Amino acid sequence: MKKYLLAPFLGALAMFIWGFVYYGISGIPYQALQPARDVGPALDKLFPTSGTYIIPDPRTEEPALSRQLEAGPFATVHITKGAMPAMDPVVMVSGFVLEFVSCLLLVILLGLTRIGGYPDRVIFVIVAGVLMAFFAHGGQAVWWHQDWNWQLRTIIHDVVAFGLAGAVIAGFIKSGK
C-alpha cells in the first residue's frame, strides 16, 4: 500500500515543490522568453475560440502551404479565451494529480525491473526522466519549431523533477518485483 500511495504522493510532492522553486521563485525558465507587448486584445480578435492554432494551417493544400511556409512566419498559438485567476487552485490541484499519476507510473515501472540497489533505482528513474523530457520537449523544438532555449529550460525542470521523485520513490521499491 505504501508503495502505491505514499511513494507516488511523496514523489509528486517533491516534483510540485521543485516546480514552485524553479518556475515560481527562480524565474530561470522565463529568461528564455522574448519580451511581449500587451497583444491580448489583438489575439482575442484573431483567434475566435480557445485552442491551439498553427500558422500556416498544416491542413492547407499544396502548393499554397509551401508558399506560406517559405514566406513565413510560422507560429503555434495556444490560447485560452476569457479571464483566469493568477494562482488558480484548480490548476495547482490538476498539476499535482498529473505528478502523482506520473510517480505512480514510475513506481509500476520500477516494480517491473529487477534493479536492486537504491542508487541504481534512482539512476534508472533519472534516465527515464531524461528520455521523456528530451523526446517530448526536443520534439517540440524539432517538429514544431519551438525555441530550443525555452525547451532546454523545460528539459532541465523535468529531469530534476524526475531525479527528486526517483530519490523518493526508489526508497519504497526494495528489489524489483
MARSE-847422 format. One record per residue (C-alpha): residue number from 1; x, y, z. Coordinates in pm, 1 decimal, decimal comma, padded with zeros to 6 digits, m for minus. Each point is the difference from the previous one (the first is absolute). Example, Ala and Ser with C-alpha at 12.3 -4.5 7.8 and 13.67 -1.06 7.14 Angstrom:
<atoms>
<atom pos="1" x="01230,0" y="m00450,0" z="00780,0"/>
<atom pos="2" x="00137,0" y="00344,0" z="m00066,0"/>
</atoms>
This chain:
<atoms>
<atom pos="1" x="00000,0" y="00000,0" z="00000,0"/>
<atom pos="2" x="00281,7" y="00241,1" z="00090,0"/>
<atom pos="3" x="00162,2" y="m00079,3" z="m00330,8"/>
<atom pos="4" x="m00306,8" y="00099,3" z="m00203,9"/>
<atom pos="5" x="m00133,3" y="00292,2" z="00204,4"/>
<atom pos="6" x="00267,5" y="00150,7" z="00221,5"/>
<atom pos="7" x="00290,4" y="m00032,9" z="m00244,5"/>
<atom pos="8" x="m00176,0" y="00174,2" z="m00291,6"/>
<atom pos="9" x="m00149,3" y="00259,6" z="00237,6"/>
<atom pos="10" x="00340,3" y="00092,4" z="00144,0"/>
<atom pos="11" x="00162,5" y="m00014,3" z="m00344,6"/>
<atom pos="12" x="m00269,7" y="00232,4" z="m00137,3"/>
<atom pos="13" x="00047,1" y="00231,5" z="00297,1"/>
<atom pos="14" x="00373,4" y="00021,5" z="m00078,4"/>
<atom pos="15" x="m00082,6" y="00077,1" z="m00364,7"/>
<atom pos="16" x="m00260,0" y="00259,9" z="00101,1"/>
<atom pos="17" x="00237,5" y="00181,6" z="00234,9"/>
<atom pos="18" x="00276,0" y="m00007,2" z="m00261,7"/>
<atom pos="19" x="m00237,7" y="00148,7" z="m00259,0"/>
<atom pos="20" x="m00088,6" y="00280,2" z="00242,0"/>
<atom pos="21" x="00368,2" y="00072,5" z="00064,7"/>
<atom pos="22" x="00103,0" y="m00021,1" z="m00366,9"/>
<atom pos="23" x="m00289,3" y="00185,7" z="m00160,6"/>
<atom pos="24" x="m00143,7" y="00202,0" z="00287,0"/>
<atom pos="25" x="00304,1" y="00113,5" z="00196,9"/>
<atom pos="26" x="00305,3" y="m00018,9" z="m00229,4"/>
<atom pos="27" x="m00162,5" y="00114,3" z="m00323,7"/>
<atom pos="28" x="00284,9" y="m00170,4" z="m00189,3"/>
<atom pos="29" x="m00216,9" y="m00140,0" z="m00280,2"/>
<atom pos="30" x="m00158,4" y="00337,9" z="m00069,7"/>
<atom pos="31" x="00341,6" y="00144,4" z="m00088,5"/>
<atom pos="32" x="m00032,8" y="m00190,4" z="m00329,8"/>
<atom pos="33" x="m00314,9" y="00188,5" z="m00101,1"/>
<atom pos="34" x="m00002,3" y="00294,1" z="m00234,8"/>
<atom pos="35" x="m00158,0" y="00318,7" z="00134,3"/>
<atom pos="36" x="m00368,4" y="00016,9" z="m00086,4"/>
<atom pos="37" x="m00221,0" y="00301,9" z="m00034,2"/>
<atom pos="38" x="m00361,3" y="00001,5" z="00107,3"/>
<atom pos="39" x="m00143,3" y="m00172,8" z="m00304,8"/>
<atom pos="40" x="m00294,3" y="m00155,4" z="00182,7"/>
<atom pos="41" x="m00267,4" y="00205,8" z="m00178,1"/>
<atom pos="42" x="00150,1" y="m00077,1" z="m00343,6"/>
<atom pos="43" x="00028,2" y="m00372,4" z="00080,1"/>
<atom pos="44" x="m00359,0" y="00002,5" z="00121,7"/>
<atom pos="45" x="m00109,7" y="00131,4" z="m00340,6"/>
<atom pos="46" x="00225,6" y="m00230,6" z="m00205,0"/>
<atom pos="47" x="m00087,2" y="m00326,2" z="00175,2"/>
<atom pos="48" x="m00372,8" y="m00053,6" z="00048,2"/>
<atom pos="49" x="00006,7" y="m00289,0" z="00249,3"/>
<atom pos="50" x="00228,9" y="m00158,7" z="00257,2"/>
<atom pos="51" x="00235,3" y="m00254,3" z="m00151,1"/>
<atom pos="52" x="00322,9" y="m00051,2" z="m00187,9"/>
<atom pos="53" x="00064,4" y="00166,7" z="m00333,4"/>
<atom pos="54" x="00286,1" y="m00070,1" z="m00239,3"/>
<atom pos="55" x="00083,6" y="00267,8" z="m00254,9"/>
<atom pos="56" x="m00000,3" y="m00073,3" z="m00282,8"/>
<atom pos="57" x="m00266,1" y="m00264,9" z="00048,8"/>
<atom pos="58" x="00162,3" y="m00337,3" z="m00085,5"/>
<atom pos="59" x="m00328,6" y="m00112,1" z="m00155,1"/>
<atom pos="60" x="00049,4" y="00255,6" z="m00277,5"/>
<atom pos="61" x="00035,6" y="m00174,4" z="m00334,8"/>
<atom pos="62" x="00322,6" y="00002,7" z="m00195,5"/>
<atom pos="63" x="00146,8" y="00210,2" z="m00158,8"/>
<atom pos="64" x="m00160,5" y="00278,0" z="00207,7"/>
<atom pos="65" x="00139,7" y="m00150,6" z="00321,6"/>
<atom pos="66" x="00352,6" y="m00003,4" z="m00140,7"/>
<atom pos="67" x="m00029,3" y="00363,0" z="m00109,7"/>
<atom pos="68" x="m00128,0" y="00105,2" z="00341,8"/>
<atom pos="69" x="00276,7" y="m00190,1" z="00181,5"/>
<atom pos="70" x="00268,8" y="00145,0" z="m00225,0"/>
<atom pos="71" x="m00135,8" y="00352,0" z="00049,1"/>
<atom pos="72" x="m00034,1" y="m00041,0" z="00378,9"/>
<atom pos="73" x="m00067,6" y="00049,3" z="00275,7"/>
<atom pos="74" x="m00066,4" y="m00334,8" z="00165,5"/>
<atom pos="75" x="m00177,4" y="00009,5" z="00336,4"/>
<atom pos="76" x="m00175,4" y="m00218,3" z="00250,7"/>
<atom pos="77" x="m00248,3" y="00185,0" z="00217,3"/>
<atom pos="78" x="m00160,6" y="m00154,3" z="00306,2"/>
<atom pos="79" x="m00280,3" y="00225,5" z="00114,6"/>
<atom pos="80" x="m00250,6" y="m00014,1" z="00282,0"/>
<atom pos="81" x="m00282,8" y="00244,2" z="m00040,7"/>
<atom pos="82" x="m00123,6" y="00192,5" z="00299,1"/>
<atom pos="83" x="00146,7" y="00082,4" z="00336,4"/>
<atom pos="84" x="00162,6" y="m00236,9" z="00247,0"/>
<atom pos="85" x="00134,7" y="00035,7" z="00352,0"/>
<atom pos="86" x="00371,7" y="00063,3" z="00031,7"/>
<atom pos="87" x="00047,9" y="m00289,5" z="00242,9"/>
<atom pos="88" x="m00291,2" y="m00220,4" z="m00103,9"/>
<atom pos="89" x="m00047,1" y="m00272,2" z="00263,7"/>
<atom pos="90" x="m00153,7" y="m00230,4" z="m00263,8"/>
<atom pos="91" x="00322,1" y="00021,0" z="m00202,7"/>
<atom pos="92" x="00209,1" y="m00068,4" z="00310,6"/>
<atom pos="93" x="m00207,7" y="m00305,1" z="00092,5"/>
<atom pos="94" x="m00000,7" y="m00123,8" z="m00361,0"/>
<atom pos="95" x="00377,4" y="00041,2" z="m00015,0"/>
<atom pos="96" x="00044,3" y="m00198,8" z="00319,4"/>
<atom pos="97" x="m00228,7" y="m00275,0" z="m00132,1"/>
<atom pos="98" x="00207,3" y="m00013,1" z="m00320,8"/>
<atom pos="99" x="00317,0" y="m00032,0" z="00206,7"/>
<atom pos="100" x="m00158,2" y="m00265,2" z="00224,9"/>
<atom pos="101" x="m00105,4" y="m00211,2" z="m00300,0"/>
<atom pos="102" x="00347,9" y="00042,6" z="m00151,7"/>
<atom pos="103" x="00157,6" y="m00116,6" z="00325,7"/>
<atom pos="104" x="m00243,7" y="m00291,0" z="00025,1"/>
<atom pos="105" x="00108,2" y="m00105,4" z="m00349,3"/>
<atom pos="106" x="00362,5" y="00027,1" z="00112,8"/>
<atom pos="107" x="m00077,3" y="m00228,3" z="00296,3"/>
<atom pos="108" x="m00153,9" y="m00252,3" z="m00239,5"/>
<atom pos="109" x="00294,2" y="00032,8" z="m00241,9"/>
<atom pos="110" x="00254,1" y="m00051,9" z="00277,0"/>
<atom pos="111" x="m00202,4" y="m00292,5" z="00130,2"/>
<atom pos="112" x="00033,8" y="m00167,6" z="m00340,1"/>
<atom pos="113" x="00379,6" y="00011,2" z="00017,7"/>
<atom pos="114" x="00241,4" y="m00202,4" z="00207,5"/>
<atom pos="115" x="00219,1" y="00296,3" z="00086,5"/>
<atom pos="116" x="00127,4" y="m00070,3" z="00349,5"/>
<atom pos="117" x="00191,5" y="00292,7" z="00145,3"/>
<atom pos="118" x="m00141,9" y="00336,3" z="00100,1"/>
<atom pos="119" x="00249,3" y="00203,7" z="m00209,9"/>
<atom pos="120" x="m00071,9" y="m00216,3" z="m00305,1"/>
<atom pos="121" x="m00375,5" y="00050,4" z="00043,0"/>
<atom pos="122" x="00046,5" y="00377,9" z="00023,4"/>
<atom pos="123" x="00220,6" y="m00000,3" z="m00310,3"/>
<atom pos="124" x="m00260,2" y="m00207,9" z="m00183,7"/>
<atom pos="125" x="m00272,5" y="00255,8" z="00076,3"/>
<atom pos="126" x="00228,8" y="00290,5" z="m00097,2"/>
<atom pos="127" x="00075,6" y="m00168,8" z="m00333,6"/>
<atom pos="128" x="m00373,3" y="m00054,6" z="m00051,0"/>
<atom pos="129" x="m00051,6" y="00371,2" z="00073,2"/>
<atom pos="130" x="00274,2" y="00101,8" z="m00243,5"/>
<atom pos="131" x="m00153,4" y="m00224,2" z="m00266,2"/>
<atom pos="132" x="m00349,2" y="00140,8" z="00053,6"/>
<atom pos="133" x="00108,8" y="00363,4" z="00021,5"/>
<atom pos="134" x="00239,4" y="m00012,0" z="m00293,8"/>
<atom pos="135" x="m00248,8" y="m00178,7" z="m00225,0"/>
<atom pos="136" x="m00299,7" y="00217,2" z="00092,5"/>
<atom pos="137" x="00165,0" y="00341,5" z="00012,6"/>
<atom pos="138" x="00258,5" y="m00075,0" z="m00266,5"/>
<atom pos="139" x="m00286,6" y="m00105,3" z="m00225,0"/>
<atom pos="140" x="m00166,7" y="00336,6" z="00055,3"/>
<atom pos="141" x="00320,4" y="00173,5" z="m00109,4"/>
<atom pos="142" x="00064,3" y="m00225,5" z="m00299,4"/>
<atom pos="143" x="m00346,9" y="m00063,9" z="m00139,4"/>
<atom pos="144" x="m00182,1" y="00318,0" z="00103,1"/>
<atom pos="145" x="00291,6" y="00245,2" z="m00018,9"/>
<atom pos="146" x="m00032,7" y="00106,6" z="00360,0"/>
<atom pos="147" x="00295,9" y="00180,6" z="00150,4"/>
<atom pos="148" x="00276,2" y="m00233,7" z="00123,8"/>
<atom pos="149" x="00089,9" y="00251,6" z="00271,3"/>
<atom pos="150" x="m00347,2" y="m00039,7" z="00155,1"/>
<atom pos="151" x="m00012,8" y="m00375,3" z="m00057,4"/>
<atom pos="152" x="00341,0" y="m00056,3" z="00163,4"/>
<atom pos="153" x="m00119,1" y="00182,4" z="00310,9"/>
<atom pos="154" x="m00309,4" y="m00216,9" z="00017,9"/>
<atom pos="155" x="00218,4" y="m00308,7" z="m00050,2"/>
<atom pos="156" x="00210,0" y="00109,0" z="00298,8"/>
<atom pos="157" x="m00313,9" y="00035,8" z="00209,9"/>
<atom pos="158" x="m00130,2" y="m00343,0" z="m00096,6"/>
<atom pos="159" x="00330,4" y="m00183,1" z="00049,2"/>
<atom pos="160" x="00048,0" y="00148,3" z="00347,5"/>
<atom pos="161" x="m00365,4" y="m00074,0" z="00083,6"/>
<atom pos="162" x="00043,9" y="m00364,1" z="m00100,6"/>
<atom pos="163" x="00327,8" y="m00016,3" z="00194,5"/>
<atom pos="164" x="m00168,5" y="00126,8" z="00315,0"/>
<atom pos="165" x="m00296,5" y="m00231,9" z="m00046,9"/>
<atom pos="166" x="00239,3" y="m00287,1" z="m00068,6"/>
<atom pos="167" x="00192,9" y="00070,6" z="00318,8"/>
<atom pos="168" x="m00325,9" y="m00027,4" z="00195,3"/>
<atom pos="169" x="m00161,9" y="m00287,9" z="m00187,3"/>
<atom pos="170" x="00315,0" y="m00214,5" z="m00014,0"/>
<atom pos="171" x="m00008,4" y="m00025,5" z="00377,3"/>
<atom pos="172" x="m00337,4" y="m00176,6" z="m00016,5"/>
<atom pos="173" x="00100,6" y="m00256,5" z="m00263,6"/>
<atom pos="174" x="00234,7" y="m00246,5" z="00163,3"/>
<atom pos="175" x="00103,8" y="m00251,7" z="m00264,9"/>
<atom pos="176" x="m00223,9" y="00009,6" z="m00302,3"/>
<atom pos="177" x="m00291,6" y="m00241,2" z="m00016,4"/>
</atoms>
